[in-house]
Amino acid sequence: MIQLGYFTIDTPDIDKARAFYGGLFGWRFDEAASSPTYAHVADSDPSFGFTKVERAKEFQHLYFRVEDVDALCKRVAELGGKAAAPSETPSGRTVVVADDQGVSFSLWQPAPGF
């Protein structure tokens, strides 16, 4: 089986991405593995980081598994991002949000037993 081993999220501003996602998810960054154009998320599995680009692409769409979609939607807004209205699916609650630079991703709160 082939599994995801590494990924990056494109962002126009590395420092803003560090502040936003660190504030939202509590992520820390591995300074030894980072540079002015890349921020590596410490202790991530799979490994990932943020790559500086002139303009963020809309090719990837990531779903972050979370405990409480509603609480994180509020936190997204507090950090300068935007959140749509969460929706219910058979697999749980999901919502599309955007960080303070307009990069979109989703939050997913699994349904019980999923």
Solvent accessible surface area in square Angstrom, and as a share of the most:
residue,aa,sasa,rsa
1,M,212,0.95
2,I,172,0.87
3,Q,137,0.61
4,L,114,0.57
5,G,55,0.53
6,Y,101,0.39
7,F,37,0.16
8,T,54,0.31
9,I,7,0.03
10,D,16,0.08
11,T,1,0.01
12,P,43,0.27
13,D,49,0.26
14,I,10,0.05
15,D,105,0.54
16,K,90,0.38
17,A,0,0.00
18,R,51,0.19
19,A,68,0.53
20,F,3,0.01
21,Y,2,0.01
22,G,19,0.18
23,G,29,0.28
24,L,11,0.06
25,F,47,0.20
26,G,56,0.54
27,W,54,0.19
28,R,153,0.56
29,F,29,0.12
30,D,51,0.27
31,E,113,0.50
32,A,105,0.81
33,A,51,0.39
34,S,21,0.14
35,S,52,0.33
36,P,121,0.76
37,T,78,0.45
38,Y,41,0.16
39,A,0,0.00
40,H,30,0.13
41,V,3,0.02
42,A,19,0.14
43,D,126,0.65
44,S,24,0.15
45,D,142,0.74
46,P,43,0.27
47,S,40,0.26
48,F,15,0.06
49,G,0,0.00
50,F,0,0.00
51,T,43,0.25
52,K,91,0.39
53,V,32,0.18
54,E,166,0.75
55,R,202,0.74
56,A,23,0.18
57,K,98,0.41
58,E,125,0.56
59,F,174,0.73
60,Q,57,0.25
61,H,76,0.34
62,L,41,0.20
63,Y,129,0.49
64,F,26,0.11
65,R,158,0.58
66,V,14,0.08
67,E,163,0.73
68,D,66,0.34
69,V,0,0.00
70,D,66,0.34
71,A,52,0.40
72,L,31,0.15
73,C,17,0.10
74,K,140,0.59
75,R,84,0.31
76,V,0,0.00
77,A,64,0.50
78,E,124,0.55
79,L,43,0.21
80,G,51,0.49
81,G,9,0.09
82,K,155,0.66
83,A,42,0.33
84,A,58,0.45
85,A,88,0.68
86,P,43,0.27
87,S,58,0.37
88,E,119,0.53
89,T,56,0.32
90,P,137,0.86
91,S,32,0.21
92,G,4,0.04
93,R,56,0.21
94,T,26,0.15
95,V,5,0.03
96,V,75,0.43
97,V,3,0.02
98,A,21,0.16
99,D,5,0.02
100,D,48,0.25
101,Q,40,0.18
102,G,48,0.47
103,V,7,0.04
104,S,34,0.22
105,F,5,0.02
106,S,1,0.00
107,L,0,0.00
108,W,45,0.16
109,Q,52,0.23
110,P,29,0.18
111,A,26,0.21
112,P,139,0.87
113,G,93,0.89
114,F,137,0.57
